[in-house]
């Protein structure tokens, strides 16, 4: 029997390995199974080159739980090890047999070798008071050996019969880690980390993994049903996705995967942790923000790359040029896919715009390269019809009417076609085209895209009366005399604490509203973004709303009001007209709304008495 001390490359590393190697202790099972997969894949490679002879038999990995004995065993039928290899690869910490294998067999299935760290085996000590490794090499004439260690630098290595080729690692689970003696807990870990490993994994006589998931196949081998079935496997409770992108790159980096475009609701919260990262089919993390562009975090699916650098626990991405390349590649593939659908089937693209629009706009304001491509397929929907416009199509349709005094195209938009219906209809009556901008990102989108699109200005349809929306500043004369205008204006001199009111009198058409309430575009935008804009947003949110009351001097109602001798009734009528305008903008709330209702009842009551 051989005894000795484990040779470590850093003094006193063993206690660190045992307690702090991984931030999440359940990763030990992934690491040990990953090593078992490596051993199995190596055997396949040796068999293909003739180095390993004889029957391979059923290549599988078994996870065996013995709650009474307090042991958990990971058993494979891979290449196994000789006593010399155990001494080399187990006793010399931080020396990876997988690295040596890659050097020797470079170019032959090297992507199938998972392990790149020599510390993975020692993760088992995080949950164990003792670890046994029983192994028999595939090499003819090899003798089976057992290696034992109680978590101290001392170990023993001696011959012990083993019925079949491969390695069994038995963990004697310590008291602090008895959660890993629960079958449900083990099954949940296996389903999380090992769901798509390329070698069959068995636990309690059931295979828990799919060895050939959709993303490892070629797109030509898959049908629409295959893609949809794989999506259901990943997200069993979700609706069928809009479409998907199959990634398959082998130069200058290796990347495979399938990214799905889910149906996004307007009331969404950004869905994090929906894209899963794998390394040669081993689950690594669902924190992919360093690999996937921010706006693509709305996508779902799987990406798999052995080129993405990981720390020893495979759970934290480090800076590396490949990560940036992969990030850019994914952005390009997504933009190309959207452009392809737009060009080949615009009707389908428009039908899916409710979900796509939010995603595309989010991408355009967070990724400049994506925006440059998306300018071609970004759509704006007409507020009153099912028509859609690209920015170029909108320019063509509105060129004659919708330019301001600076020569800029004015994109008129509504954030709420129902509430702003009167303003939309007023603008359309003058021949203007109004588009819907009602997603959660539109306030930010509008402000940013104005700086990117040349000679374009966005104006909300209720930011001014229709006559002035395009900055024409037409000379609108009212039928009222100067004195009547002054009297009328004085009647509107009341205060509402939450609002800063400004009053103007203009001669609008007789069938226009008697009072129109509008808010300046800039201040309203700042208010719209206030909830999510940090300190500046809080600053604007605390400011009173600026409201312009445009009094239609040509409306016949003022003739009767100005002639009335009842000063109190006159004041109530004027206040009601102002409140109706504010109500149309959603700015009459709380006690002011209550007062408006009470005042309206009083006016109706007094009117009926007068009759």
C-alpha positions in Angstrom: 0.0 0.0 0.0 1.3 3.4 -0.9 0.9 6.3 1.5 2.0 9.9 1.1 1.1 13.5 1.1 -0.9 15.2 -1.7 1.5 17.4 -3.7 0.0 20.8 -4.0 1.3 23.7 -6.0 0.4 26.3 -3.5 1.2 25.9 0.2 -1.9 25.3 2.4 -4.3 25.1 -0.5 -6.1 22.1 0.7 -8.3 23.8 3.3 -9.1 26.4 0.8 -10.1 23.8 -1.7 -12.2 22.0 0.8 -14.2 25.0 2.1 -14.0 27.8 -0.5 -13.3 26.3 -3.9 -16.9 27.1 -5.1 -19.4 29.6 -3.8 -22.2 27.1 -4.3 -21.5 23.7 -2.9 -23.9 21.8 -5.1 -21.5 22.4 -8.0 -19.4 19.5 -6.7 -21.8 17.1 -8.4 -21.5 18.8 -11.7 -17.7 18.8 -11.5 -17.4 15.1 -10.7 -19.9 14.2 -13.4 -18.1 16.4 -15.9 -14.9 14.4 -15.1 -16.8 11.2 -15.7 -18.1 12.5 -19.0 -14.5 13.4 -20.0 -13.3 9.9 -19.1 -16.1 8.4 -21.3 -15.5 10.7 -24.2 -11.8 9.9 -24.1 -12.5 6.2 -24.3 -14.6 6.9 -27.4 -11.7 8.8 -29.0 -9.2 6.0 -28.1 -11.5 3.5 -29.6 -11.9 5.5 -32.8 -8.1 5.6 -33.2 -7.5 2.0 -32.3 -5.7 2.8 -29.1 -8.5 1.2 -27.1 -9.5 -2.3 -28.1 -12.3 -4.6 -27.1 -16.0 -4.0 -26.5 -16.9 -0.6 -25.1 -20.2 -1.9 -23.7 -22.9 0.4 -22.4 -21.2 3.8 -21.8 -23.1 5.5 -19.0 -22.7 7.3 -15.7 -24.5 6.2 -12.6 -25.3 8.3 -9.5 -25.8 6.0 -6.5 -27.2 7.3 -3.2 -27.0 5.3 0.0 -28.7 7.3 2.7 -28.0 4.8 5.4 -24.3 4.6 4.7 -24.3 8.4 4.1 -22.5 8.0 0.7 -23.0 9.3 -2.8 -21.2 7.6 -5.6 -20.4 8.8 -9.2 -19.5 5.8 -11.3 -18.4 5.8 -15.0 -17.3 3.2 -17.5 -14.7 5.4 -19.1 -10.9 5.0 -19.5 -10.2 4.6 -15.8 -6.7 5.1 -14.4 -3.6 3.2 -13.4 -1.9 3.6 -10.0 0.7 5.8 -11.7 -2.0 8.0 -13.3 -3.8 8.3 -10.0 -0.6 9.5 -8.4 -0.1 12.0 -11.2 -3.6 13.4 -11.7 -5.1 13.1 -8.2 -2.1 13.6 -5.9 -0.8 16.5 -7.9 -3.5 19.1 -7.5 -4.2 21.6 -10.2 -2.8 19.4 -13.0 -5.5 18.6 -15.4 -5.4 15.3 -17.4 -7.8 16.9 -19.8 -5.2 19.5 -20.7 -2.6 16.8 -21.4 -5.2 14.9 -23.5 -5.9 17.9 -25.6 -2.3 18.4 -26.4 -1.8 14.8 -27.4 -5.0 14.5 -29.5 -5.3 18.1 -30.8 -7.9 18.3 -33.5 -9.7 15.0 -32.6 -12.9 15.6 -30.7 -11.1 18.1 -28.4 -14.3 20.1 -28.1 -15.8 17.1 -26.2 -13.4 17.3 -23.3 -15.1 19.4 -20.6 -12.5 19.6 -17.9 -10.0 22.5 -18.1 -9.2 22.7 -14.3 -7.4 20.2 -12.2 -9.3 21.2 -9.1 -12.7 19.8 -10.1 -12.2 16.4 -8.4 -11.4 18.1 -5.1 -14.7 19.8 -5.0 -16.1 16.6 -3.5 -14.3 17.4 -0.3 -16.5 20.4 0.2 -19.3 18.0 1.3 -17.3 15.0 2.4 -15.4 13.8 5.4 -13.8 11.1 3.2 -13.4 10.4 -0.5 -12.7 7.0 -2.1 -11.7 6.7 -5.7 -11.8 3.1 -7.1 -10.6 2.8 -10.7 -9.5 0.3 -13.3 -7.8 1.5 -16.5 -8.8 0.4 -20.0 -5.2 -0.6 -20.7 -4.7 -4.3 -20.9 -3.1 -5.9 -17.9 -4.0 -3.0 -15.6 -4.6 -3.5 -11.9 -7.5 -1.9 -10.2 -6.6 0.5 -7.3 -8.4 2.4 -4.6 -7.3 5.9 -3.4 -8.6 7.1 -0.1 -8.3 10.5 1.6 -10.0 12.0 4.7 -9.6 15.6 3.6 -6.1 16.0 5.1 -3.0 16.1 2.9 -2.5 12.4 3.7 -3.8 9.7 1.4 -3.5 5.9 0.8 -3.3 4.1 -2.6 -3.5 0.3 -2.8 -4.7 -2.5 -5.1 -8.4 -3.5 -4.9 -10.4 -5.7 -7.2 -12.9 -4.0 -9.5 -15.3 -5.8 -11.8 -15.3 -3.5 -14.8 -13.4 -0.7 -16.4 -13.9 2.9 -15.3 -13.9 5.0 -12.1 -16.2 5.1 -9.1 -15.9 8.1 -6.7 -17.6 7.6 -3.4 -18.2 10.6 -1.2 -18.8 10.0 2.6 -21.0 13.0 3.1 -20.2 15.0 6.2 -22.8 16.1 8.8 -23.0 19.7 7.6 -23.9 18.5 4.1 -26.6 15.9 4.7 -28.9 17.8 2.4 -27.0 15.9 -0.4 -28.3 12.6 1.0 -31.8 13.6 -0.1 -32.9 12.0 -3.4 -35.0 15.0 -4.4 -32.1 17.4 -3.8 -29.8 15.2 -5.9 -32.3 14.9 -8.7 -32.8 18.7 -8.8 -29.0 19.3 -9.1 -28.8 16.7 -11.8 -31.6 18.3 -13.8 -30.0 21.7 -13.4 -26.5 20.9 -14.4 -26.6 17.6 -16.3 -29.8 17.8 -18.3 -28.1 17.8 -21.7 -24.8 16.0 -21.1 -23.6 13.8 -24.0 -23.3 10.6 -22.0 -26.4 9.0 -20.4 -26.7 9.8 -16.7 -28.7 7.5 -14.5 -30.2 8.1 -11.1 -32.5 5.7 -9.3 -32.6 3.6 -12.4 -33.9 6.4 -14.6 -32.0 8.4 -17.3 -32.2 12.1 -16.4 -30.6 13.7 -19.4 -31.1 14.1 -23.2 -27.7 13.3 -24.8 -28.4 14.9 -28.1 -30.2 18.2 -27.6 -31.4 20.3 -30.6 -28.6 22.8 -30.5 -25.8 20.2 -31.1 -27.6 19.1 -34.3 -27.3 20.8 -37.7 -30.2 23.2 -38.6 -30.9 21.0 -41.7 -31.6 18.1 -39.4 -34.3 19.9 -37.5 -38.0 20.6 -38.3 -40.1 23.4 -36.9 -41.7 20.9 -34.5 -38.2 19.9 -33.3 -37.4 23.5 -32.4 -40.8 24.1 -30.7 -40.5 20.8 -28.8 -37.0 21.8 -27.5 -38.4 25.2 -26.4 -41.2 23.4 -24.5 -38.5 21.2 -22.8 -36.7 24.4 -21.7 -39.8 26.4 -20.8 -42.7 24.0 -20.4 -45.3 26.7 -19.4 -44.5 29.3 -22.0 -46.4 30.1 -25.2 -45.0 29.0 -28.5 -42.1 31.4 -29.4 -42.3 33.8 -32.3 -39.3 32.4 -34.1 -35.7 31.3 -33.3 -32.1 31.6 -34.4 -29.8 28.6 -34.6 -26.2 29.5 -33.8 -23.4 27.3 -35.3 -20.0 28.9 -35.5 -16.6 27.1 -35.5 -14.2 29.9 -36.4 -12.7 32.2 -35.1 -14.5 30.9 -32.0 -16.7 27.9 -31.2 -20.4 28.7 -30.5 -23.5 26.7 -30.9 -27.0 27.3 -29.5 -30.6 28.2 -30.2 -32.0 31.6 -29.2 -35.8 32.0 -29.1 -37.9 35.2 -29.4 -40.7 34.8 -26.8 -44.0 36.6 -27.0 -43.4 39.7 -24.9 -46.3 41.5 -23.2 -46.4 45.2 -23.0 -46.5 45.1 -19.2 -43.3 43.0 -19.1 -40.6 43.1 -16.6 -37.2 42.4 -18.1 -36.8 38.7 -17.9 -33.3 37.8 -16.5 -31.8 34.4 -16.3 -33.7 33.1 -19.3 -30.7 32.2 -21.5 -28.7 29.2 -20.3 -24.9 29.0 -20.9 -23.3 25.6 -21.4 -19.8 24.4 -22.0 -19.8 21.3 -24.1 -23.3 20.5 -22.9 -22.5 21.1 -19.2 -24.7 23.8 -17.6 -22.6 26.7 -16.4 -24.8 29.6 -15.5 -27.9 31.6 -16.5 -26.1 34.8 -15.8 -25.0 35.6 -19.3 -24.9 39.4 -19.3 -21.2 39.5 -20.2 -21.8 37.3 -23.3 -25.2 38.4 -24.5 -25.9 42.1 -25.3 -28.1 43.7 -22.8 -31.1 44.0 -25.0 -30.9 40.4 -26.0 -31.5 39.4 -22.4 -35.2 39.4 -23.5 -34.5 36.3 -25.5 -34.6 32.7 -24.2 -32.7 29.6 -25.1 -29.2 28.1 -24.9 -25.7 29.1 -25.9 -22.8 26.7 -25.7 -19.2 27.6 -26.1 -15.9 26.1 -24.8 -14.2 29.3 -25.8 -15.9 31.4 -23.1 -13.5 31.8 -20.2 -14.7 30.7 -16.8 -13.3 30.7 -13.4 -12.6 27.6 -11.5 -16.2 27.1 -10.6 -17.4 27.8 -14.1 -19.8 30.4 -12.8 -18.2 33.7 -13.5 -17.1 35.1 -16.8 -13.8 36.8 -17.0 -12.7 39.4 -19.6 -11.5 37.9 -22.8 -11.5 38.9 -26.5 -13.6 35.9 -27.4 -16.5 37.1 -25.3 -16.6 40.4 -27.1 -16.5 38.6 -30.5 -19.3 36.3 -29.4 -21.4 39.2 -28.2 -21.0 41.0 -31.6 -21.8 37.8 -33.5 -25.0 37.2 -31.6 -26.1 40.8 -32.2 -25.4 40.5 -36.0 -27.2 37.1 -36.2 -30.3 38.6 -34.5 -30.4 41.7 -36.7 -29.9 39.5 -39.8 -32.8 37.2 -38.8 -35.1 40.1 -38.2 -34.2 41.7 -41.5 -34.7 38.4 -43.3 -38.2 38.0 -41.9 -39.0 41.6 -42.7 -37.9 41.3 -46.3 -39.3 37.8 -47.0 -42.7 38.0 -45.1 -43.5 41.6 -44.1 -47.1 40.6 -43.2 -45.8 38.1 -40.7 -43.4 40.6 -39.3 -46.2 43.2 -38.9 -48.4 40.6 -37.2 -45.7 40.0 -34.6 -44.8 43.6 -34.1 -46.6 43.9 -30.8 -44.0 41.6 -29.3 -41.1 42.5 -31.6 -41.5 46.3 -31.3 -40.6 46.4 -27.6 -37.6 44.2 -28.2 -36.4 46.1 -31.4 -36.7 49.5 -29.7 -34.8 48.3 -26.6 -32.1 47.1 -28.9 -31.9 50.3 -30.9 -31.4 52.5 -27.8 -28.8 50.2 -26.1 -26.7 48.9 -29.1 -25.5 51.2 -31.8 -24.6 48.5 -34.3 -28.0 46.9 -33.9 -29.7 50.3 -34.4 -27.9 50.8 -37.7 -29.4 47.6 -39.0 -32.7 48.0 -37.3 -33.4 51.4 -38.9 -34.4 49.3 -42.0 -37.0 47.1 -40.3 -38.2 49.2 -37.3 -41.9 49.9 -37.8 -44.3 52.6 -36.7 -48.0 51.7 -36.6 -50.7 54.2 -37.7 -52.8 55.3 -34.7 -56.1 54.8 -36.6 -55.4 51.9 -39.0 -53.4 48.7 -39.4 -50.9 50.5 -41.6 -47.2 50.3 -40.7 -44.4 52.6 -41.8 -40.6 52.4 -41.8 -39.0 55.7 -41.1 -38.4 56.2 -44.8 -42.0 55.3 -45.7 -43.3 57.7 -43.1 -41.1 60.5 -44.5 -42.4 59.8 -48.0 -46.1 59.8 -46.8 -45.8 63.1 -44.8 -43.2 65.0 -46.7 -45.6 67.6 -48.0 -47.4 68.4 -44.8 -45.3 67.5 -41.8 -42.2 69.6 -41.8 -41.6 72.3 -39.2 -40.2 75.8 -39.8 -36.6 74.3 -39.5 -37.3 71.8 -42.3 -37.4 68.8 -40.0 -39.9 66.0 -40.4 -42.4 66.0 -37.5 -43.3 62.5 -36.4 -46.7 62.9 -34.6 -47.3 60.2 -32.1 -49.8 59.1 -29.5 -49.0 57.2 -26.3 -52.6 56.4 -25.7 -54.9 56.4 -28.8 -58.1 56.1 -26.7 -57.4 58.9 -24.1 -55.9 61.1 -26.8 -58.6 60.4 -29.4 -59.7 64.0 -29.8 -56.2 65.1 -30.5 -55.5 62.3 -32.9 -58.7 63.0 -34.8 -57.9 66.8 -34.9 -54.5 66.1 -36.3 -55.8 63.6 -38.9 -58.5 66.1 -39.9 -55.6 68.3 -41.1 -54.1 65.5 -43.1 -51.4 64.6 -40.6 -50.4 61.0 -39.9 -50.2 59.9 -36.3 -48.4 56.8 -35.1 -48.6 54.8 -31.9 -45.7 55.0 -29.5 -47.1 53.2 -26.5 -44.5 50.7 -25.2 -42.6 51.0 -22.0 -39.4 52.0 -23.7 -40.9 54.6 -26.1 -40.1 57.7 -23.9 -36.4 56.8 -23.9 -36.5 55.6 -27.5 -37.9 58.9 -28.8 -35.4 61.0 -27.0 -32.4 58.9 -28.2 -33.6 58.2 -31.7 -34.0 61.9 -32.5 -30.3 62.3 -32.1 -29.7 59.5 -34.6 -32.3 60.0 -37.3 -31.3 63.0 -39.4 -33.8 65.9 -39.5 -36.5 64.2 -37.5 -38.5 65.6 -34.6 -41.0 63.7 -32.5 -44.1 65.6 -31.2 -46.8 64.1 -29.2 -50.2 64.8 -30.7 -51.5 66.4 -27.5 -48.5 68.7 -26.9 -50.3 71.5 -28.8 -53.5 72.2 -30.6 -53.7 70.7 -34.1 -53.3 74.1 -35.7 -49.8 74.5 -34.2 -48.5 70.9 -34.1 -46.2 71.5 -37.1 -45.0 74.9 -35.8 -47.0 76.7 -38.5 -48.1 79.3 -35.9 -51.1 80.3 -38.0 -52.7 83.6 -37.1 -55.9 82.4 -35.4 -58.3 85.3 -34.8 -61.2 84.9 -32.5 -64.6 86.6 -32.9 -64.2 88.2 -29.5 -63.3 91.8 -29.0 -60.1 92.7 -27.1 -62.1 93.6 -24.0 -64.1 90.3 -24.2 -60.8 88.4 -24.5 -59.4 90.2 -21.5 -62.5 89.4 -19.4 -62.5 85.8 -20.5 -58.9 85.4 -19.7 -59.4 86.8 -16.2 -62.1 84.2 -15.6 -59.5 81.5 -16.2 -57.1 83.0 -13.6 -57.4 80.3 -10.9 -54.7 78.1 -9.4 -54.2 74.3 -9.0 -51.3 73.6 -6.7 -49.9 70.6 -8.7 -50.1 72.5 -12.0 -48.5 75.5 -13.6 -51.2 76.9 -15.8 -50.8 79.3 -18.7 -53.8 80.6 -20.6 -54.1 81.8 -24.2 -57.1 82.7 -26.4 -57.2 81.7 -30.0 -59.8 81.6 -32.7 -60.1 77.9 -33.4 -62.9 76.4 -35.5 -66.4 76.7 -34.0 -66.8 72.9 -33.7 -63.4 72.6 -31.9 -63.4 72.1 -28.1 -64.0 75.2 -26.0 -60.8 74.6 -24.0 -57.8 72.4 -25.0 -55.2 71.4 -22.5 -51.7 70.7 -23.8 -48.3 70.1 -22.2 -44.9 71.1 -23.6 -43.2 68.2 -25.3 -39.9 68.5 -23.5 -41.3 68.7 -19.9 -43.8 65.9 -20.6 -41.1 63.6 -21.9 -39.0 64.2 -18.8 -42.0 63.3 -16.7 -42.6 60.2 -18.7 -39.0 59.0 -18.1 -38.9 60.2 -14.5 -39.8 56.8 -13.0 -36.7 55.1 -14.3 -34.2 57.9 -14.9 -32.4 58.1 -11.6 -31.6 61.5 -10.0 -32.6 63.6 -13.0 -35.8 61.7 -13.2 -36.6 62.4 -9.6 -35.8 66.1 -10.2 -38.3 66.3 -13.1 -40.9 64.2 -11.3 -41.0 66.7 -8.4 -41.7 69.6 -10.7 -45.3 70.8 -11.2 -46.8 69.9 -14.6 -46.8 72.8 -17.0 -50.1 73.0 -18.8 -51.2 75.4 -21.6 -55.0 76.0 -21.7 -55.9 77.2 -25.2 -59.3 78.9 -25.0 -61.3 78.7 -28.3 -62.6 82.2 -28.7 -64.8 81.1 -31.6 -66.8 78.6 -29.5 -70.4 79.8 -29.1 -70.5 78.8 -25.4 -68.5 81.9 -24.4 -71.1 84.3 -25.9 -73.6 83.1 -23.3 -71.1 82.9 -20.5 -69.8 86.5 -21.0 -73.4 87.8 -21.1 -74.4 86.1 -17.9 -75.0 88.3 -14.9 -74.5 85.4 -12.4 -70.9 85.8 -11.4 -70.7 82.6 -9.3 -72.3 80.5 -12.1 -70.1 82.1 -14.7 -66.9 81.2 -12.6 -68.2 77.6 -12.1 -68.9 77.1 -15.8 -65.4 78.4 -16.8 -63.7 76.2 -14.2 -65.7 73.2 -15.5 -64.6 73.8 -19.0 -61.0 73.9 -17.9 -61.5 70.8 -15.8 -63.0 69.0 -18.8 -59.8 69.8 -20.8 -57.6 68.6 -17.9 -59.7 65.5 -17.6 -59.1 64.6 -21.2 -55.3 64.7 -20.4 -55.7 62.5 -17.4 -54.7 65.4 -15.1 -57.8 65.8 -13.0 -57.4 63.5 -10.0 -58.2 63.1 -6.3 -60.0 66.0 -4.6 -60.0 68.1 -7.9 -61.9 65.4 -9.7 -64.4 65.2 -6.8 -64.9 68.9 -6.9 -65.5 68.8 -10.6 -68.2 66.2 -10.2 -69.9 68.1 -7.4 -69.7 71.4 -9.4 -71.2 69.7 -12.5 -74.1 68.4 -10.5 -74.7 71.9 -9.0 -74.7 73.5 -12.5 -77.1 70.9 -13.8 -79.4 71.4 -10.9 -79.4 75.2 -11.1 -80.0 74.9 -14.9 -83.1 72.7 -14.3 -84.4 75.1 -11.7 -84.0 78.0 -14.1 -86.2 76.2 -16.6 
